[in-house]
Amino acid sequence: MIEKSSKLPPGYKPGIFRSFFSTTPSPQLLQQTTITKYDRANLCLLLTLGSAIRLYKLWLPSRIVFDEIHLGTFLKFYFHGEFFLDVHPPLVKLIYYWLSILFHWNGQMEFNRIGELYNQDIDHEFPYLPLRLFSSLCGVGTVLLTYLILRYSNCRSIVALFGSGLVLIENSLVTHSRLILLDSPFIFSLALVIYGIKRSQLQSPLSKAWFKSLIVIGMGLGLSLSIKLVAIFTFLWCGILTVQQLWQQLGDLEISTKKWSFQIISKLVIFIVFPLVIYCSIFTVHFEALPFSGEGAGILSPFFKSSLTDFEYLKQMPVDVSYGSTITIKHVGTEAYLHSHNFTYLSGSGEQQVSLYEFMPDINNEWIIEIKNKNVEGKLQKQFKPIKDGDTVRLFHKATGRYLHVNDVRPPVSEHDYANEVSCNSDRNQLGDVNYEFKIRIIDRSFNSENELPLRKLKATQSIFQLVHVGTKCVVMSHITRLPEWGFGQYEVLCVDEPTIPNTLWYIEENSHPKIDNDENYPRIAFPQYSFFRKIWELHKSMIRINSSFTSHHRYSSKPETWPWLLRGVNYFSNEGTTKYIDENPSHIYFLGNMMIYYTANIIILLTFTKLFIYTIKHLNPFHIPFETINVSTYYANSFEFLLGWFIHYAPFFYMERELFLHHYLPALYFSILLLAQFIEYQISKRKYIGYGLMIIIGVGSSYCFYQFLPLIYGLDWSVSECNQSKWFSSWDFDCMTYAN
Amino acid sequence: MNESKYHSTTNGLSSFTESSKTTSSSTSDHPFAQLKQRKPLKQSSDLSSSINDELDEIISKTSELSINNPSKWSSSSSLFINYLNPLFLTILSAIVRLYDINKSKAVTWDEAHFGKFGAYYLNHEFYFDVHPPLGKLLIGLSEYLSNFNGEFAFDSGAVYPEECDFVFMRVFNCIFSILCTPLSYYLGINLGFSQWTTWFLTLSVTFEMISLTLSKFILLDSILIFFTVLSYFCLIKLHNLIIQNNSLSLKGFIWLIVTGFSIGCVCSVKWVGLFVTVLVGLYIIYDLLIKSYQLTSKSTSGAPKISIMTYILHWISRIITLILIPFFIYLFCFKIHFTVLNRSGTGDGSISTLLQTSLEGNSIRSGPRSISYGSLITLRSQGLSPNLIHSHEHIYPEGSHQQQVTTYGFKDENNDFLIDTEQEINSSNDDEQYRTLVKDGDVIRLTHEVTGCLIRTHTFHAPVSNNHFEVSCFGDVENENEFKDEWIIEIQNHEVSPSPSFQNENADEIHPISTNFRLKNKQLGCYLATTGYSYPSWGFQQGEVVCKYTFLSKDKSTWWNIEDHVNNKLEMPAEAYVPPKPKFWKEFILLNYGMMASNNALVPDPDKFDRLSSEWWEWPILHTGLRMCSWLTDDVKFFLIGNPFITWFSTLSLGLFLIYALVKAFRYQRQLDNFDLFDSNWNLFLIQGIVPFIGWFFHYFPFIVMGRVKYLHHYLPAQYFAILISSFIMESLIQKKIKYKYLRYFVYASSYILIIGSFWYLKDLAFGMEGPSNQFSHLKLLPTWYI
């Protein structure tokens, strides 16, 4: 508003009230970021080096390493088409599956234990090499993309080479890109997103090339979301940058409002709709590939089950529930079965345990719904007598011959005054006793009910009800609190006086009564088409639930605050101890970062944060626009983006309840390396010798750290003394005695 | 014209629209012109030194203005505007708040707590509560003034006895709430609202039913809302002084002091006051930031220049008034708290041993002055949750599955431990062993008196703090030799008694009360410590005990001292022990941490239905109310719920405000509108809209992320800021946008009718319902209201 246009800093233009920053990239910037012959040569160099480093001795060890065991198990499920549940979306698993078909695997291999040999079956060896190759190629791709990202964020070629070199030799990234895991493809798609963003910033909006870059971003987002749900943070990052950019463009009076709104619409479509389409189509393929019942089918709703081929029998079940019906009862919140087994509580009453169980079929999930008085076996099965809302019933556990029972003692984990333990007790001779009686209170009906009838009569899958204990007036409920080891970690079932409603709801899934099972006069359970979106919705609810129930304490889990300091790695594989394979070299795969890169990045993050803070304060000054060159503005803009990326991919982990591992830091680490390169570029442009000096020091240091730990990355032979010398922290717990002969 | 701008900000006349338009255009052209014209004003206000003079100033300005706009207001109207209108509204507020204040003769809602806490001050009995003391001190004062003898226990639902003048106490408390009405009126005037909007604001505040209902009882909320409103009022005053460039005058300094006083008070009533403090703090940062830009910018840039001296003075005056004064008020409240409560009471269990010894009639069993093997002791942590170590017959559901070890804030026999020798020493002579004194570096074992198990640690990770080891109670004295049970004593220091006969105690021995020591596990080398976290429900929310490695010997969470000591074999001291004096600072910090810890421990169980508590999303839409007392036919029943029109309209206004702000931002960025820092256009938007919105956000958002149990009345301060936003919406969308005069009048009049009407319809909920509750079922506007 004040300064004359002649004195405006570069990039600014005079406006109506005040000058504004022009978002059109300056010719100088465009010229600096043009890809030259020299860059192509560099890319070739990186390709060669990258392939060498990532593919070196890819077959070592030819045994199952760490989470490869999970991936392998999932691939087997795909082979047999058995439904399973995993916390990660299916894209990479599908790719691995297709690759393994391509390489003639027959789906026969037991994935029992980390360290097992891959080639047990000579004819149909598990094609672990091609699968690892895919992961490695993603790693190489990431290195190349890093070069381009840095070039497009105004780094000179040598700095871009340096930055991508760091990605190339970062120990943890190398380790992960050699194994059949999800992280290497994930980092690749993350790099794709960043590449697209950096590219699009240099192009004029709404041009053809600009749209291409946007599609790259959308694709990257879609792919990364289909690999790991952490990609939500990438979405968030992308969203914040988009809003910030749109805000700047809004201030650019050279862009008409119409063009501006058009940009919003195209970005909305490409950044949200496009990735979601990719995501959903991956899931469609996933559902198509798994038509049969499998390990994970237990916690599916009956409606979902009805879409799997193995569950035809569900459609044959009668819908009316009668006294004497054999039923399975499911908990609405967790979709798990009311379960009892022949083990007793080690607390409270010491009677037989009652819990929730997530797997089926299991004889221990079956209950017979009976009248409240003494009952002779088989009598109720002779006639059909429906159960109505408000009826008082007893639940007979078929396998152990005991009745569901509530004691006035505190449950094992949630020891509240108002909570009672639920157990199984007594036998057929039990006379009438209010502590064995439950009142059926129907609360709601599910979407497949055709009329209001399920609210009055108990109908399988349709009536949603509570079990109110007659003796103490408490309501039977369950939650995702697990029983201790003696309860096999199953969910606790308890009876709470005046509970909140959501966790007290149950419904009947399987239902069978000899009188009506084969009588066509009685209606069967109706299963309307279960739409794709309902399936996706249900699946994601269970994925979130599984994710949050990963609270057990793994030996190598760690806290987020320790990650940037590399206090401890993760042992992925070791040829040691009792399982030592004499005929093979002693080896370890120990997941650990590159000390030099991690620590330098930490310092740079802190420095950049301070610099950005001061920079922002300076730029908020309404009376004066600081004079700075295009290179400096670009540096700060890029630093902000990368720092934000680091923060968004790191901070949320502090709020996660589940157990976490060092490899969750990889996406944040990738951003911090980009930030590091930006910093070097800035130093070179400001203070040439210091900049180059820093670059050489970091380069040499990180190469040394890489070289020093080669045996841990590649599983090579080592000597005990060298190994011991490399234990820079006493908390690094790789066992050096492995290398003793 | 510039003159009139300032009048309009202070007087809020309806001629505002025209005058501000001209001002804004002139400001943007000549930023200096405005300053030059500001000078005479500054001088005139320099002369006026007291707060009362300010009113005269307003009157004089108003009279000037009325010459400019003779058609709108006659000079006599200032009498109405400044005195009669607020007086009328205050009387109205007093009527609805005081009406039938003695209707319920029983202890209602949290009167059971706060009335009782007040009585503790009369009885001088030490108690512990999660709230800072000021509010309860005021309640105590009201009880003192009403000649209450402190004998009534304020049991929930009990009928007040004859001699307890509860009406006086309630009225005393109610006055704070009534005073919000005139404050809000003058707030509206100072915000630059028109009379119409000021009335809207004041009526909303008056008939807002949460504050109205709560004001009828002995609670902290009225006091809290009064100081919150006062703080905000001060902020507005400061803002007006700042834009007049007048904040370094005597008047400015007085207002700064009042602000500091007010935020000090609000924080000393409830910690929620911190939110309004943050709001004031942010505004001050904003202001100082602008001033530093002014300081550093070149004179050519057009920024009004300030000198470095002025700049430093701004800093110093704000640090003194807004940081030091509130802090000292807060400290002072605790000083009174400690001074008044000099007798032992219900809060004994959770305070440090030294503080307990300073209380009259404390329950410490003070035995012989040195500890020997075989002594029965209780052990108090010196960490941030200074409770007694405790064990009971419940096991850890995870980890070792052995008996739990916790810290506990109440005294019971499960806190008693026996000191045993280490395994190797197996003295045949019990008596001799009982006389062997425990020295620095000795190894002891701690046997739980009731269950006979020994305190031990092992490599299981602790249930809450995963990176430390779990501590459990297991086995018995006859056990195999297990180093896990054995603890090495490391004496840290010894606090010397003021009495000469106890000053020569051997510092190598352990003396109850005065020796501070650490316990190092013989096997793992970690130290017995507390973390300040509490166990989940299976551990009854008691404090966590761990064994941890620590770098600093000064880490107080690993320090312990012996509180009770019983040993018949040793000689008692000849005269009564005189304990060292507790240190105020230490006790102050510990008490505050203890408040924080027990605040965090108020975590609800998601499975248990709690009729009283509610969730954050229910408040702005009035999803649920709160039954304040039992619901029997004979009871006078109160149902806490907001005024539907006010609450719903203010919630809607929050949304409208966001849209309004987005439109403004869009127009600014596109340079269709311009905001200038010193221009009324911006400053009015800032102070009428943005600041209250941030205030609402700060008073609301923390409850979304907070894990503790929440009640409807937690929304009260946020509701106040929401009302300010709704007034802003009325002002900027009705008053300024609707050109047609009578339509404008109509809208305002109907809003007044709706405010009062919806109150009138639901008045029984606030005034108390007599008779069976089904008589009042027509008041159930939403099916979720539990009337």
Interface residues (C-beta under 8 A of the other chain):
Chain A: M1 I2 E3 G15 I16 F17 R18 F20 W247 L250 G251 L253 T257 S347 P412 V413 S414 E415 H416 Y418 A419 M477 H479 P484 V496 E498 P499 T500 I501 N503 H553 K559 I617 L620 N621 P622 F623 H624
Chain B: S28 L289 I290 Y293 Q294 T296 S297 K298 T300 S301 G302 A303 H394 I395 P397 E398 H401 H461 N466 N467 S537 W538 F540 D605 P606 D607 K608 F609 F666 Q669 R670 Q671 N674 D676 L677
